[in-house]
Every structure is written in C-alpha cells, then in structure tokens.
Amino acid sequence: MSTKGKIISWLVAILLVAGAVFVYFKFYFVFGEGVKAGELNQIVYKGWVWKTYEGRLIQTGFKSNQKAGGSLQSNEFNFSVVDKAVADSLMLCSGKNVELHYKEYNGWLPWRGMQRYVVDRIVSVSEGGVQSEIPVFTGGETL
C-alpha cells in the first residue's frame, strides 16, 4: 500500500471513530437524571412510523414568559416513555400527582420518543386535586 493510501485509510478510520463518539454523546450518553413531580395531564401513544408514548406533567407554580409581555403560564414537563409497563401504569394515573424518575439525553431518537427526557420509572403516586379552603355558601347561611 502506498503512503497516500495509508493516509487516506487513517483519515477514514479517524472520521469513523469521531462520528461514533459524536453519535454516542449526542443520542446515548445520559446527560442528567432526576425526579419531577406534578399532576399527570396526559399520556398518549402516537407516531407516524415509530409509535411512542408521550406524556405531559403539570408542575405546581407559574413561570413568567418575558417574550410574551410577562404573561403567566404553567410549568409543563414533556417527556417520553420507552417501557410499555411504565406507560400502562401512567395511563391509569391521569389526574393524579406523580413523581417520575427521568433521564435526560442531548438529543432525541424517533424510536425512543419525541422528547429529550425519557421517564424510566414511577417513584410515587398520590391522589390529585387541590383542596380549597374557601368556604362555599349556597345561600341562607349566616357568617
């Protein structure tokens, strides 16, 4: 093999290794893990080619969106679920307060879900609903 052929072979090998390292860190390296808590709004099974489980968690509190003139909006946590057993359990928990353990990736893959956040287990579930401390009067009562 000539010197030119060796140089080209080494360049191709280096490019392949660099590409593999990039793909690993972009799509498979777990960037972060944690737990999010809130009321489970929805979990759906959808997709054109790869059907995946996608969910939305509404967290307590509000955040201000400065770009929209300082209006208030709720904190939403959009996530994907890979494990069918976890998704089936979440489908029974709609409207309840849940704590979900998730992994954050740098990029999403279509067969893993549409989000960078992938829920892998349910930490806890409690009944949802906010208890109001405002008394309700139907009429005729005295304060």
DRENSEDO-109824 format. One line per 2 residues: number of its first residue (from 1); their letters; for each residue x, z, y of C-alpha. Coordinates in nm, 3 decimals. Layout:
N
NUM = A = X,Z,Y  ...;
! end
This chain:
143
1 = MS = 0.000,0.000,0.000  0.134,-0.090,0.341;
3 = TK = 0.182,0.150,0.631  -0.118,0.001,0.810;
5 = GK = -0.335,0.059,0.502  -0.221,0.422,0.475;
7 = II = -0.300,0.488,0.841  -0.648,0.338,0.803;
9 = SW = -0.709,0.541,0.485  -0.606,0.864,0.659;
11 = LV = -0.824,0.786,0.964  -1.126,0.717,0.743;
13 = AI = -1.065,1.041,0.549  -1.032,1.243,0.871;
15 = LL = -1.351,1.086,1.012  -1.542,1.165,0.691;
17 = VA = -1.426,1.527,0.692  -1.509,1.563,1.064;
19 = GA = -1.853,1.413,1.003  -1.918,1.651,0.713;
21 = VF = -1.811,1.950,0.924  -2.038,1.836,1.209;
23 = VY = -2.339,1.791,0.978  -2.280,2.134,0.823;
25 = FK = -2.260,2.317,1.157  -2.548,2.121,1.311;
27 = FY = -2.801,2.147,1.028  -2.697,2.405,0.765;
29 = FV = -2.500,2.678,0.945  -2.718,2.980,1.023;
31 = FG = -2.662,3.036,1.395  -2.867,3.357,1.410;
33 = EG = -3.112,3.576,1.221  -3.367,3.824,1.340;
35 = VK = -3.720,3.959,1.335  -4.005,3.855,1.563;
37 = AG = -4.330,4.048,1.591  -4.666,3.941,1.725;
39 = EL = -5.009,3.814,1.636  -5.012,3.521,1.395;
41 = NQ = -5.202,3.245,1.571  -5.178,2.965,1.317;
43 = IV = -5.001,2.830,1.013  -5.059,2.467,0.918;
45 = YK = -4.934,2.224,0.654  -4.863,1.893,0.824;
47 = GW = -4.632,1.595,0.848  -4.619,1.218,0.811;
49 = VW = -4.359,1.175,0.539  -4.242,1.530,0.468;
51 = KT = -4.526,1.784,0.474  -4.402,2.117,0.607;
53 = YE = -4.555,2.450,0.703  -4.553,2.510,1.079;
55 = GR = -4.666,2.831,1.248  -4.714,2.995,1.583;
57 = LI = -4.676,3.364,1.667  -4.816,3.501,1.994;
59 = QT = -4.595,3.784,2.121  -4.719,4.060,2.348;
61 = GF = -4.648,4.034,2.717  -4.623,3.740,2.951;
63 = KS = -4.343,3.532,3.093  -4.330,3.358,3.427;
65 = NQ = -4.275,2.985,3.436  -4.091,2.923,3.764;
67 = KA = -4.118,2.544,3.734  -4.498,2.562,3.734;
69 = GG = -4.522,2.768,4.051  -4.477,3.109,3.894;
71 = SL = -4.787,3.097,3.673  -4.806,3.332,3.376;
73 = QS = -4.812,3.216,3.016  -4.799,3.393,2.682;
75 = NE = -4.481,3.416,2.477  -4.509,3.187,2.177;
77 = FN = -4.272,3.172,1.884  -4.299,2.841,1.698;
79 = FS = -4.149,2.839,1.350  -4.132,2.654,1.019;
81 = VV = -4.168,2.796,0.670  -3.986,2.645,0.371;
83 = DK = -4.107,2.878,0.094  -4.461,2.796,-0.023;
85 = AV = -4.526,3.156,-0.135  -4.442,3.289,0.214;
87 = AD = -4.662,3.020,0.375  -4.955,3.102,0.144;
89 = SL = -4.921,3.472,0.230  -4.912,3.390,0.602;
91 = ML = -5.227,3.179,0.570  -5.410,3.497,0.469;
93 = CS = -5.273,3.685,0.773  -5.414,3.477,1.058;
95 = GK = -5.511,3.701,1.350  -5.311,3.997,1.220;
97 = NV = -4.996,4.150,1.367  -4.697,4.044,1.161;
99 = EL = -4.322,4.094,1.168  -4.135,3.788,1.042;
101 = HY = -3.770,3.755,0.945  -3.626,3.419,1.051;
103 = KE = -3.307,3.216,1.051  -3.207,3.002,1.348;
105 = YN = -3.026,2.672,1.294  -2.858,2.449,1.554;
107 = GW = -3.074,2.152,1.455  -3.384,2.077,1.251;
109 = LP = -3.421,1.863,0.942  -3.750,1.682,0.874;
111 = WR = -3.784,1.820,0.520  -3.712,2.175,0.638;
113 = GM = -3.968,2.171,0.919  -4.010,2.068,1.280;
115 = QR = -3.855,2.383,1.430  -3.504,2.527,1.450;
117 = YV = -3.646,2.866,1.349  -3.724,2.900,0.977;
119 = VD = -3.915,3.206,0.854  -3.792,3.320,0.513;
121 = RI = -3.989,3.642,0.459  -4.262,3.869,0.592;
123 = VS = -4.138,4.212,0.697  -4.477,4.378,0.762;
125 = VS = -4.843,4.305,0.831  -5.091,4.523,1.021;
127 = EG = -5.443,4.472,1.146  -5.465,4.278,1.470;
129 = GV = -5.692,4.324,1.764  -5.638,4.516,2.083;
131 = QS = -5.831,4.839,2.121  -5.990,4.858,2.462;
133 = EI = -6.002,5.190,2.645  -6.257,5.063,2.895;
135 = PV = -6.596,5.219,2.821  -6.880,4.977,2.773;
137 = FT = -7.216,5.075,2.920  -7.526,4.897,2.806;
139 = GG = -7.748,5.041,3.075  -7.937,5.366,3.119;
141 = ET = -7.628,5.586,3.069  -7.504,5.818,3.338;
143 = L = -7.139,5.862,3.422;
! end
